[in-house]
């Protein structure tokens, strides 16, 4: 364990050298992952010309994550988190090298790409909960909210810039150049992570069998209304109210703006998220956080409802930008509440369940939106989804009164 301590609680989190190293390492890893995702999808489809091949790309990564997330959370609670995260990034680096090698094999390499993606999904199952569990060990406790806001903002920036950069790299040098950049970024990110001082480590192994530890983690979440309400609110709000999957239909049939308009619609929500993320990273708030979270999700649902009913392109852009901004505020508060409500020896399991809920809400949300649009049309599907989100906010606000009563993040800390 390093003897270096986090920055003084009175100082900005950005004066913490360890945290800035962590942010740069995180940026490099996320950029590489986003670049790799868009290029793998493009390359696989280019080689096969079969849409089902793209489904296999997602499936190859999702299944190992689904199987390994909870065991990964248990492992993260029992051992030092930084080596686990570094090891998972190192495995991802190996995957990038393997894709680099396979890029010269044409269609014969597609099966190899699927095998590499399975290994990559295994690495992600460990990296996602390890990363979220490590942040509270890097910064002082009263810097945690600002650190989480900065991390969320950085994730959104990389999620926007990564695919764009990946497209440019692929156009310039094909898969060989793109995967080489991913390999270098992940390798450098892993090296930077090893330089991050961790002031606290997990205090000893957790007793019992793996099933008993799983049960203890699930029991902990079930008996903590703040955690259960927070992560389930995110699950159902996004599952029922997300409209991203319907944007191509709206661009083509409702707004009639074509592919260029579709790109603008997809960017509008991201712009709202990133702008709000920059603001929260610079000026995080810590008052009335429970009520603000419910209001943010309500604004998200209302903005999606405006988008669902709009036939004016600029109003649709504005509605999506507002929805993105509200989602970022909600994400900031949810992340901080989960971190402040969870003791250190439970972070791995709780963050693993949280990651599972987030992944399920995104994947199943797109399926829900697409299937609803198939049966009732795009506009009724979007309207009903937005109304369901508003209904969830009202129901959760009534069911989880302890969340409404949280004023400052510190009040969510376990006794």
NUTI-592974 format. One record per residue (C-alpha): residue in one letter; x, y, z. Coordinates in nm, 4 decimals, always signed. Layout:
<pts>
+------+----------+----------+----------+
! resn !     east !    north !       up !
+------+----------+----------+----------+
!    A !        X !        Y !        Z !
...
+------+----------+----------+----------+
</pts>
This chain:
<pts>
+------+----------+----------+----------+
! resn !     east !    north !       up !
+------+----------+----------+----------+
!    X !  +0.0000 !  +0.0000 !  +0.0000 !
!    X !  +0.1353 !  +0.3380 !  -0.0928 !
!    X !  +0.2102 !  +0.5853 !  +0.1785 !
!    X !  +0.0809 !  +0.8653 !  -0.0388 !
!    X !  -0.2434 !  +1.0081 !  +0.0925 !
!    X !  -0.5239 !  +1.1648 !  -0.1035 !
!    X !  -0.5321 !  +1.5388 !  -0.1408 !
!    X !  -0.6483 !  +1.7507 !  +0.1506 !
!    X !  -1.0259 !  +1.7457 !  +0.1860 !
!    X !  -1.0304 !  +2.1245 !  +0.1430 !
!    X !  -0.8473 !  +2.1042 !  -0.1898 !
!    X !  -0.9958 !  +2.0453 !  -0.5321 !
!    X !  -0.9964 !  +1.6830 !  -0.6363 !
!    X !  -0.7938 !  +1.7832 !  -0.9435 !
!    X !  -0.4976 !  +1.8697 !  -0.7203 !
!    X !  -0.4786 !  +1.5031 !  -0.6273 !
!    X !  -0.2040 !  +1.3748 !  -0.8575 !
!    X !  -0.3141 !  +1.0155 !  -0.8106 !
!    X !  -0.6681 !  +1.1020 !  -0.9211 !
!    X !  -0.5472 !  +1.2905 !  -1.2299 !
!    X !  -0.3326 !  +0.9890 !  -1.3239 !
!    X !  -0.6416 !  +0.7728 !  -1.2744 !
!    X !  -0.8525 !  +1.0023 !  -1.4957 !
!    X !  -0.5984 !  +0.9937 !  -1.7786 !
!    X !  -0.5682 !  +0.6147 !  -1.7502 !
!    X !  -0.9472 !  +0.5849 !  -1.7518 !
!    X !  -0.9737 !  +0.8124 !  -2.0569 !
!    X !  -0.7207 !  +0.6045 !  -2.2507 !
!    X !  -0.8974 !  +0.2786 !  -2.1606 !
!    X !  -1.2460 !  +0.4048 !  -2.2496 !
!    X !  -1.1282 !  +0.5602 !  -2.5765 !
!    X !  -0.9632 !  +0.2322 !  -2.6742 !
!    X !  -1.2771 !  +0.0362 !  -2.5837 !
!    X !  -1.5056 !  +0.2701 !  -2.7812 !
!    X !  -1.2734 !  +0.2737 !  -3.0836 !
!    X !  -1.2481 !  -0.1037 !  -3.0744 !
!    X !  -1.6260 !  -0.1480 !  -3.0454 !
!    X !  -1.7104 !  +0.0558 !  -3.3550 !
!    X !  -1.4278 !  -0.0944 !  -3.5635 !
!    X !  -1.5040 !  -0.4561 !  -3.4653 !
!    X !  -1.8700 !  -0.4084 !  -3.5630 !
!    X !  -1.7768 !  -0.2451 !  -3.8933 !
!    X !  -1.5109 !  -0.5035 !  -3.9769 !
!    X !  -1.7275 !  -0.8052 !  -3.8923 !
!    X !  -2.0158 !  -0.6766 !  -4.1023 !
!    X !  -1.7800 !  -0.5787 !  -4.3848 !
!    X !  -1.6395 !  -0.9324 !  -4.3889 !
!    X !  -1.9682 !  -1.1233 !  -4.3551 !
!    X !  -2.2404 !  -0.8886 !  -4.4884 !
!    X !  -2.4763 !  -1.0619 !  -4.2471 !
!    X !  -2.6703 !  -0.8537 !  -3.9883 !
!    X !  -2.6850 !  -1.1546 !  -3.7547 !
!    X !  -2.3061 !  -1.1345 !  -3.7297 !
!    X !  -2.3461 !  -0.8052 !  -3.5425 !
!    X !  -2.5748 !  -0.9754 !  -3.2917 !
!    X !  -2.3001 !  -1.2286 !  -3.2256 !
!    X !  -2.0561 !  -0.9428 !  -3.1600 !
!    X !  -2.2743 !  -0.8162 !  -2.8748 !
!    X !  -2.3603 !  -1.1643 !  -2.7518 !
!    X !  -1.9959 !  -1.2713 !  -2.7341 !
!    X !  -1.9261 !  -0.9864 !  -2.4909 !
!    X !  -2.2532 !  -0.9824 !  -2.2958 !
!    X !  -2.2729 !  -1.3502 !  -2.1947 !
!    X !  -1.9349 !  -1.3676 !  -2.0132 !
!    X !  -2.0126 !  -1.0357 !  -1.8417 !
!    X !  -2.3496 !  -1.1686 !  -1.7285 !
!    X !  -2.1948 !  -1.4896 !  -1.5939 !
!    X !  -1.8896 !  -1.3326 !  -1.4272 !
!    X !  -2.0125 !  -1.0003 !  -1.2857 !
!    X !  -2.1254 !  -1.1357 !  -0.9483 !
!    X !  -1.8190 !  -1.3615 !  -0.8966 !
!    X !  -1.6056 !  -1.0631 !  -0.9982 !
!    X !  -1.7774 !  -0.8458 !  -0.7381 !
!    X !  -1.7064 !  -1.1077 !  -0.4716 !
!    X !  -1.3388 !  -1.1239 !  -0.5709 !
!    X !  -1.3098 !  -0.7452 !  -0.5666 !
!    X !  -1.4390 !  -0.7387 !  -0.2083 !
!    X !  -1.1791 !  -0.9916 !  -0.0953 !
!    X !  -0.8605 !  -0.8723 !  -0.2609 !
!    X !  -0.6841 !  -0.5482 !  -0.3528 !
!    X !  -0.8764 !  -0.3723 !  -0.6287 !
!    X !  -0.6041 !  -0.1921 !  -0.8187 !
!    X !  -0.4212 !  -0.5140 !  -0.9240 !
!    X !  -0.7544 !  -0.6648 !  -1.0328 !
!    X !  -0.8339 !  -0.3605 !  -1.2472 !
!    X !  -0.4793 !  -0.3526 !  -1.3858 !
!    X !  -0.4983 !  -0.7240 !  -1.4702 !
!    X !  -0.8322 !  -0.6821 !  -1.6486 !
!    X !  -0.6926 !  -0.3914 !  -1.8523 !
!    X !  -0.3836 !  -0.6003 !  -1.9307 !
!    X !  -0.6086 !  -0.8792 !  -2.0629 !
!    X !  -0.7922 !  -0.6184 !  -2.2712 !
!    X !  -0.4544 !  -0.5099 !  -2.4083 !
!    X !  -0.3842 !  -0.8692 !  -2.5108 !
!    X !  -0.7259 !  -0.8783 !  -2.6800 !
!    X !  -0.6394 !  -0.5642 !  -2.8795 !
!    X !  -0.3121 !  -0.7276 !  -2.9874 !
!    X !  -0.5012 !  -1.0411 !  -3.0957 !
!    X !  -0.7505 !  -0.8349 !  -3.2975 !
!    X !  -0.4558 !  -0.6511 !  -3.4523 !
!    X !  -0.3129 !  -0.9861 !  -3.5641 !
!    X !  -0.6504 !  -1.1165 !  -3.6858 !
!    X !  -0.7165 !  -0.8013 !  -3.8901 !
!    X !  -0.4983 !  -0.9410 !  -4.1685 !
!    X !  -0.6820 !  -1.2733 !  -4.1957 !
!    X !  -0.9933 !  -1.1588 !  -4.3819 !
!    X !  -1.3146 !  -1.3571 !  -4.3393 !
!    X !  -1.1154 !  -1.6502 !  -4.2021 !
!    X !  -1.0502 !  -1.4440 !  -3.8901 !
!    X !  -1.4151 !  -1.3767 !  -3.7976 !
!    X !  -1.4465 !  -1.6797 !  -3.5699 !
!    X !  -1.1220 !  -1.5745 !  -3.4025 !
!    X !  -1.2659 !  -1.2260 !  -3.3488 !
!    X !  -1.5656 !  -1.3780 !  -3.1675 !
!    X !  -1.3304 !  -1.5801 !  -2.9449 !
!    X !  -1.1301 !  -1.2675 !  -2.8608 !
!    X !  -1.4507 !  -1.0799 !  -2.7785 !
!    X !  -1.5490 !  -1.3522 !  -2.5322 !
!    X !  -1.2179 !  -1.3001 !  -2.3526 !
!    X !  -1.2695 !  -0.9236 !  -2.3698 !
!    X !  -1.6145 !  -0.9635 !  -2.2115 !
!    X !  -1.4555 !  -1.1615 !  -1.9285 !
!    X !  -1.2091 !  -0.8779 !  -1.8668 !
!    X !  -1.4880 !  -0.6179 !  -1.8662 !
!    X !  -1.6799 !  -0.8173 !  -1.6044 !
!    X !  -1.3926 !  -0.7492 !  -1.3644 !
!    X !  -1.2925 !  -0.4011 !  -1.4780 !
!    X !  -1.6333 !  -0.2304 !  -1.4436 !
!    X !  -1.7048 !  -0.3052 !  -1.0726 !
!    X !  -1.3343 !  -0.2833 !  -0.9806 !
!    X !  -1.3112 !  +0.0648 !  -1.1284 !
!    X !  -1.6164 !  +0.1973 !  -0.9446 !
!    X !  -1.5001 !  +0.0365 !  -0.6198 !
!    X !  -1.1498 !  +0.1834 !  -0.6513 !
!    X !  -1.2442 !  +0.5519 !  -0.6766 !
!    X !  -1.3312 !  +0.5886 !  -0.3031 !
!    X !  -0.9851 !  +0.4515 !  -0.2223 !
!    X !  -0.8110 !  +0.7203 !  -0.4285 !
!    X !  -0.9786 !  +1.0428 !  -0.3126 !
!    X !  -1.0812 !  +1.1871 !  +0.0221 !
!    X !  -1.4410 !  +1.1135 !  +0.1184 !
!    X !  -1.5658 !  +1.4711 !  +0.0810 !
!    X !  -1.4079 !  +1.4840 !  -0.2659 !
!    X !  -1.5925 !  +1.1711 !  -0.3748 !
!    X !  -1.8951 !  +1.3429 !  -0.5302 !
!    X !  -1.6737 !  +1.5684 !  -0.7434 !
!    X !  -1.4563 !  +1.2715 !  -0.8431 !
!    X !  -1.7622 !  +1.0711 !  -0.9515 !
!    X !  -1.8923 !  +1.3670 !  -1.1538 !
!    X !  -1.5559 !  +1.4020 !  -1.3277 !
!    X !  -1.5486 !  +1.0289 !  -1.4003 !
!    X !  -1.9009 !  +1.0328 !  -1.5471 !
!    X !  -1.8236 !  +1.3386 !  -1.7607 !
!    X !  -1.5044 !  +1.1791 !  -1.8910 !
!    X !  -1.6919 !  +0.8593 !  -1.9757 !
!    X !  -1.9441 !  +1.0539 !  -2.1836 !
!    X !  -1.6729 !  +1.2532 !  -2.3651 !
!    X !  -1.4876 !  +0.9336 !  -2.4538 !
!    X !  -1.8121 !  +0.7657 !  -2.5605 !
!    X !  -1.8716 !  +1.0478 !  -2.8084 !
!    X !  -1.5160 !  +1.0946 !  -2.9322 !
!    X !  -1.4143 !  +0.7279 !  -2.9411 !
!    X !  -1.6442 !  +0.6090 !  -3.2233 !
!    X !  -1.5664 !  +0.9203 !  -3.4299 !
!    X !  -1.1928 !  +0.8716 !  -3.3843 !
!    X !  -1.2290 !  +0.5003 !  -3.4578 !
!    X !  -1.3985 !  +0.5772 !  -3.7883 !
!    X !  -1.1205 !  +0.8159 !  -3.8893 !
!    X !  -0.8480 !  +0.5672 !  -3.7946 !
!    X !  -1.0172 !  +0.2826 !  -3.9808 !
!    X !  -1.0567 !  +0.4985 !  -4.2907 !
!    X !  -0.6893 !  +0.5976 !  -4.2710 !
!    X !  -0.5263 !  +0.2607 !  -4.2007 !
!    X !  -0.7884 !  -0.0114 !  -4.1647 !
!    X !  -0.8037 !  -0.2572 !  -3.8780 !
!    X !  -0.4262 !  -0.2838 !  -3.8402 !
!    X !  -0.3805 !  +0.0854 !  -3.7546 !
!    X !  -0.6943 !  +0.1027 !  -3.5399 !
!    X !  -0.6159 !  -0.2007 !  -3.3258 !
!    X !  -0.2552 !  -0.0837 !  -3.2890 !
!    X !  -0.3845 !  +0.2424 !  -3.1405 !
!    X !  -0.6166 !  +0.0460 !  -2.9088 !
!    X !  -0.3247 !  -0.1730 !  -2.7996 !
!    X !  -0.1070 !  +0.1302 !  -2.7254 !
!    X !  -0.3842 !  +0.3160 !  -2.5407 !
!    X !  -0.4747 !  +0.0218 !  -2.3190 !
!    X !  -0.1093 !  -0.0533 !  -2.2468 !
!    X !  -0.0368 !  +0.3076 !  -2.1528 !
!    X !  -0.3550 !  +0.3250 !  -1.9442 !
!    X !  -0.2509 !  +0.0136 !  -1.7513 !
!    X !  +0.0954 !  +0.1577 !  -1.6879 !
!    X !  -0.0540 !  +0.4855 !  -1.5608 !
!    X !  -0.2966 !  +0.2996 !  -1.3350 !
!    X !  -0.0055 !  +0.1274 !  -1.1609 !
!    X !  +0.1243 !  +0.4744 !  -1.0632 !
!    X !  -0.1997 !  +0.5685 !  -0.8855 !
!    X !  -0.1557 !  +0.5675 !  -0.5054 !
!    X !  -0.4284 !  +0.3861 !  -0.3134 !
!    X !  -0.4617 !  +0.5167 !  +0.0424 !
!    X !  -0.6826 !  +0.2368 !  +0.1712 !
!    X !  -0.7173 !  -0.1306 !  +0.0910 !
!    X !  -0.9856 !  -0.3860 !  +0.1662 !
!    X !  -0.9552 !  -0.4881 !  +0.5305 !
!    X !  -0.9119 !  -0.8621 !  +0.5038 !
!    X !  -1.0980 !  -1.1431 !  +0.3347 !
!    X !  -1.4729 !  -1.1855 !  +0.3717 !
!    X !  -1.5729 !  -1.5123 !  +0.5388 !
!    X !  -1.8103 !  -1.7866 !  +0.4257 !
!    X !  -1.8595 !  -1.9681 !  +0.0976 !
!    X !  -1.9029 !  -1.7839 !  -0.2300 !
!    X !  -2.2797 !  -1.8441 !  -0.2170 !
!    X !  -2.2976 !  -1.7077 !  +0.1361 !
!    X !  -2.1062 !  -1.3987 !  +0.0259 !
!    X !  -2.3397 !  -1.3581 !  -0.2713 !
!    X !  -2.6349 !  -1.3906 !  -0.0374 !
!    X !  -2.4882 !  -1.1351 !  +0.2008 !
!    X !  -2.4430 !  -0.8894 !  -0.0844 !
!    X !  -2.7984 !  -0.9348 !  -0.2129 !
!    X !  -2.9352 !  -0.9120 !  +0.1444 !
!    X !  -2.7403 !  -0.5917 !  +0.1992 !
!    X !  -2.8911 !  -0.4325 !  -0.1143 !
!    X !  -3.2430 !  -0.5513 !  -0.0269 !
!    X !  -3.2242 !  -0.4072 !  +0.3243 !
!    X !  -3.0834 !  -0.0666 !  +0.2177 !
!    X !  -3.3704 !  +0.1337 !  +0.0639 !
!    X !  -3.1336 !  +0.4023 !  -0.0647 !
!    X !  -2.9282 !  +0.1531 !  -0.2674 !
!    X !  -3.2193 !  -0.0670 !  -0.3812 !
!    X !  -3.4338 !  +0.2324 !  -0.4761 !
!    X !  -3.1512 !  +0.4123 !  -0.6548 !
!    X !  -3.0333 !  +0.1298 !  -0.8787 !
!    X !  -3.3851 !  -0.0001 !  -0.9510 !
!    X !  -3.5020 !  +0.3521 !  -1.0420 !
!    X !  -3.2288 !  +0.3668 !  -1.3050 !
!    X !  -3.3194 !  +0.0194 !  -1.4314 !
!    X !  -3.6889 !  +0.0860 !  -1.4856 !
!    X !  -3.6648 !  +0.4510 !  -1.5939 !
!    X !  -3.4244 !  +0.3672 !  -1.8776 !
!    X !  -3.5838 !  +0.0300 !  -1.9553 !
!    X !  -3.9292 !  +0.1838 !  -2.0021 !
!    X !  -3.8508 !  +0.5360 !  -2.1182 !
!    X !  -3.5419 !  +0.5241 !  -2.3396 !
!    X !  -3.5935 !  +0.6528 !  -2.6958 !
!    X !  -3.2458 !  +0.6066 !  -2.8465 !
!    X !  -3.3460 !  +0.2873 !  -3.0288 !
!    X !  -3.6331 !  +0.4746 !  -3.1972 !
!    X !  -3.4243 !  +0.7626 !  -3.3330 !
!    X !  -3.3770 !  +0.6069 !  -3.6808 !
!    X !  -3.7553 !  +0.5675 !  -3.7139 !
!    X !  -3.8166 !  +0.9263 !  -3.6030 !
!    X !  -3.5487 !  +1.0631 !  -3.8364 !
!    X !  -3.6900 !  +0.8743 !  -4.1340 !
!    X !  -4.0675 !  +0.8760 !  -4.0836 !
!    X !  -4.1672 !  +1.1423 !  -3.8277 !
!    X !  -3.9172 !  +1.4267 !  -3.8677 !
!    X !  -3.8040 !  +1.3309 !  -4.2198 !
!    X !  -3.4501 !  +1.4615 !  -4.1760 !
!    X !  -3.2493 !  +1.1721 !  -4.3205 !
!    X !  -2.9149 !  +1.0300 !  -4.2040 !
!    X !  -2.7643 !  +1.3715 !  -4.1256 !
!    X !  -3.0574 !  +1.4523 !  -3.9000 !
!    X !  -3.0229 !  +1.1147 !  -3.7315 !
!    X !  -2.6613 !  +1.1971 !  -3.6466 !
!    X !  -2.7726 !  +1.5301 !  -3.4995 !
!    X !  -3.0434 !  +1.3616 !  -3.2922 !
!    X !  -2.7967 !  +1.1087 !  -3.1525 !
!    X !  -2.5528 !  +1.3886 !  -3.0705 !
!    X !  -2.8096 !  +1.6141 !  -2.9015 !
!    X !  -2.8548 !  +1.3922 !  -2.5962 !
!    X !  -2.4780 !  +1.3421 !  -2.5681 !
!    X !  -2.4183 !  +1.7177 !  -2.5868 !
!    X !  -2.6625 !  +1.7741 !  -2.3018 !
!    X !  -2.4894 !  +1.5043 !  -2.0976 !
!    X !  -2.1375 !  +1.6333 !  -2.1585 !
!    X !  -2.2215 !  +2.0005 !  -2.0962 !
!    X !  -2.3918 !  +1.9112 !  -1.7675 !
!    X !  -2.1063 !  +1.6767 !  -1.6786 !
!    X !  -1.8501 !  +1.9550 !  -1.7204 !
!    X !  -2.0615 !  +2.1809 !  -1.4979 !
!    X !  -2.1021 !  +1.9184 !  -1.2254 !
!    X !  -1.7331 !  +1.8301 !  -1.2355 !
!    X !  -1.6471 !  +2.1957 !  -1.1707 !
!    X !  -1.9367 !  +2.2803 !  -0.9350 !
!    X !  -2.0791 !  +1.9672 !  -0.7693 !
!    X !  -2.3781 !  +2.0191 !  -0.5410 !
!    X !  -2.4512 !  +1.8504 !  -0.2086 !
!    X !  -2.7937 !  +1.9691 !  -0.0949 !
!    X !  -3.1415 !  +1.8145 !  -0.1401 !
!    X !  -2.9789 !  +1.5343 !  -0.3383 !
!    X !  -3.2600 !  +1.2799 !  -0.2942 !
!    X !  -3.5323 !  +1.5135 !  -0.4153 !
!    X !  -3.3113 !  +1.6394 !  -0.6977 !
!    X !  -3.2598 !  +1.2851 !  -0.8219 !
!    X !  -3.6346 !  +1.2255 !  -0.8503 !
!    X !  -3.6833 !  +1.5623 !  -1.0192 !
!    X !  -3.4019 !  +1.4853 !  -1.2645 !
!    X !  -3.5599 !  +1.1527 !  -1.3657 !
!    X !  -3.8984 !  +1.3265 !  -1.3964 !
!    X !  -3.7433 !  +1.5883 !  -1.6278 !
!    X !  -3.5851 !  +1.3018 !  -1.8267 !
!    X !  -3.9282 !  +1.1446 !  -1.8733 !
!    X !  -4.0974 !  +1.4767 !  -1.9550 !
!    X !  -3.8293 !  +1.5665 !  -2.2111 !
!    X !  -3.8699 !  +1.2268 !  -2.3764 !
!    X !  -4.2453 !  +1.2865 !  -2.3866 !
!    X !  -4.1899 !  +1.6206 !  -2.5655 !
!    X !  -3.9606 !  +1.4447 !  -2.8120 !
!    X !  -4.2164 !  +1.1677 !  -2.8657 !
!    X !  -4.4886 !  +1.4184 !  -2.9586 !
!    X !  -4.2720 !  +1.6648 !  -3.1515 !
!    X !  -4.2871 !  +1.7037 !  -3.5279 !
!    X !  -4.0384 !  +1.9934 !  -3.5303 !
!    X !  -3.6739 !  +1.8988 !  -3.5693 !
!    X !  -3.5282 !  +2.1748 !  -3.3508 !
!    X !  -3.7770 !  +2.1088 !  -3.0719 !
!    X !  -3.6789 !  +1.7423 !  -3.0875 !
!    X !  -3.3097 !  +1.8350 !  -3.0635 !
!    X !  -3.3791 !  +2.0578 !  -2.7632 !
!    X !  -3.5882 !  +1.7891 !  -2.5915 !
!    X !  -3.3119 !  +1.5299 !  -2.6342 !
!    X !  -3.0482 !  +1.7729 !  -2.5038 !
!    X !  -3.2610 !  +1.8393 !  -2.1942 !
!    X !  -3.3130 !  +1.4646 !  -2.1481 !
!    X !  -2.9354 !  +1.4135 !  -2.1667 !
!    X !  -2.8701 !  +1.6887 !  -1.9136 !
!    X !  -3.1293 !  +1.5448 !  -1.6736 !
!    X !  -2.9856 !  +1.1953 !  -1.7165 !
!    X !  -2.6379 !  +1.3232 !  -1.6265 !
!    X !  -2.7696 !  +1.4900 !  -1.3079 !
!    X !  -2.9515 !  +1.1693 !  -1.2170 !
!    X !  -2.6431 !  +0.9593 !  -1.2925 !
!    X !  -2.4236 !  +1.1868 !  -1.0789 !
!    X !  -2.6569 !  +1.1623 !  -0.7796 !
!    X !  -2.7224 !  +0.7885 !  -0.8207 !
!    X !  -2.3520 !  +0.7086 !  -0.8415 !
!    X !  -2.2697 !  +0.9170 !  -0.5366 !
!    X !  -2.5583 !  +0.7768 !  -0.3298 !
!    X !  -2.4552 !  +0.4181 !  -0.4052 !
!    X !  -2.0925 !  +0.4910 !  -0.3161 !
!    X !  -2.1737 !  +0.6782 !  +0.0051 !
!    X !  -2.4288 !  +0.4153 !  +0.1113 !
!    X !  -2.1953 !  +0.1183 !  +0.0677 !
!    X !  -1.9250 !  +0.0132 !  +0.3158 !
!    X !  -1.5876 !  -0.0578 !  +0.1624 !
!    X !  -1.6053 !  -0.4345 !  +0.2089 !
!    X !  -1.9301 !  -0.4490 !  +0.0084 !
!    X !  -1.8408 !  -0.2192 !  -0.2820 !
!    X !  -1.7422 !  -0.4946 !  -0.5237 !
!    X !  -2.0668 !  -0.6891 !  -0.4935 !
!    X !  -2.2890 !  -0.3794 !  -0.4869 !
!    X !  -2.1155 !  -0.2234 !  -0.7890 !
!    X !  -2.1363 !  -0.5548 !  -0.9748 !
!    X !  -2.5147 !  -0.5630 !  -0.9244 !
!    X !  -2.5311 !  -0.1958 !  -1.0231 !
!    X !  -2.3351 !  -0.2636 !  -1.3437 !
!    X !  -2.5648 !  -0.5581 !  -1.4185 !
!    X !  -2.8727 !  -0.3368 !  -1.3766 !
!    X !  -2.7246 !  -0.0624 !  -1.5965 !
!    X !  -2.6304 !  -0.3101 !  -1.8689 !
!    X !  -2.9725 !  -0.4753 !  -1.8536 !
!    X !  -3.1573 !  -0.1428 !  -1.8712 !
!    X !  -2.9661 !  -0.0369 !  -2.1830 !
!    X !  -2.9856 !  -0.3674 !  -2.3709 !
!    X !  -3.3397 !  -0.4617 !  -2.2683 !
!    X !  -3.4538 !  -0.1009 !  -2.3084 !
!    X !  -3.3616 !  -0.1064 !  -2.6758 !
!    X !  -3.5427 !  -0.4376 !  -2.7156 !
!    X !  -3.8505 !  -0.2969 !  -2.5373 !
!    X !  -3.8574 !  +0.0149 !  -2.7538 !
!    X !  -3.8097 !  -0.1754 !  -3.0774 !
!    X !  -4.0693 !  -0.4429 !  -3.0023 !
!    X !  -4.3231 !  -0.1827 !  -2.8811 !
!    X !  -4.2697 !  +0.0205 !  -3.1979 !
!    X !  -4.3257 !  -0.2950 !  -3.4035 !
!    X !  -4.6612 !  -0.3622 !  -3.2392 !
!    X !  -4.8024 !  -0.0113 !  -3.1886 !
!    X !  -4.5894 !  +0.2271 !  -3.3951 !
!    X !  -4.2933 !  +0.4454 !  -3.3019 !
!    X !  -4.4828 !  +0.7466 !  -3.1661 !
!    X !  -4.7194 !  +0.5499 !  -2.9370 !
!    X !  -4.4225 !  +0.3432 !  -2.8172 !
!    X !  -4.2223 !  +0.6556 !  -2.7299 !
!    X !  -4.5195 !  +0.8279 !  -2.5643 !
!    X !  -4.6116 !  +0.5241 !  -2.3551 !
!    X !  -4.2470 !  +0.4781 !  -2.2536 !
!    X !  -4.2148 !  +0.8389 !  -2.1372 !
!    X !  -4.5404 !  +0.8156 !  -1.9419 !
!    X !  -4.4181 !  +0.4930 !  -1.7803 !
!    X !  -4.0984 !  +0.6716 !  -1.6729 !
!    X !  -4.3032 !  +0.9463 !  -1.5054 !
!    X !  -4.5140 !  +0.6792 !  -1.3390 !
!    X !  -4.2016 !  +0.5044 !  -1.2097 !
!    X !  -4.0750 !  +0.8317 !  -1.0618 !
!    X !  -4.4003 !  +0.8855 !  -0.8743 !
!    X !  -4.4161 !  +0.5258 !  -0.7515 !
!    X !  -4.0512 !  +0.5128 !  -0.6444 !
!    X !  -4.0823 !  +0.8504 !  -0.4685 !
!    X !  -4.3659 !  +0.7028 !  -0.2631 !
!    X !  -4.2026 !  +0.3614 !  -0.2036 !
!    X !  -3.8529 !  +0.4856 !  -0.1130 !
!    X !  -3.9125 !  +0.7701 !  +0.1289 !
!    X !  -3.5554 !  +0.7437 !  +0.2742 !
!    X !  -3.4184 !  +0.8600 !  -0.0621 !
!    X !  -3.6407 !  +1.1695 !  -0.0613 !
!    X !  -3.5190 !  +1.2522 !  +0.2883 !
!    X !  -3.1473 !  +1.2517 !  +0.1977 !
!    X !  -3.0249 !  +1.6105 !  +0.2020 !
!    X !  -2.6452 !  +1.5683 !  +0.1802 !
!    X !  -2.4576 !  +1.2699 !  +0.0384 !
!    X !  -2.2938 !  +1.2049 !  +0.3745 !
!    X !  -2.6371 !  +1.1313 !  +0.5229 !
!    X !  -2.6524 !  +0.8191 !  +0.3051 !
!    X !  -2.3452 !  +0.6714 !  +0.4735 !
!    X !  -2.4071 !  +0.3445 !  +0.6596 !
!    X !  -2.3977 !  +0.3727 !  +1.0383 !
+------+----------+----------+----------+
</pts>
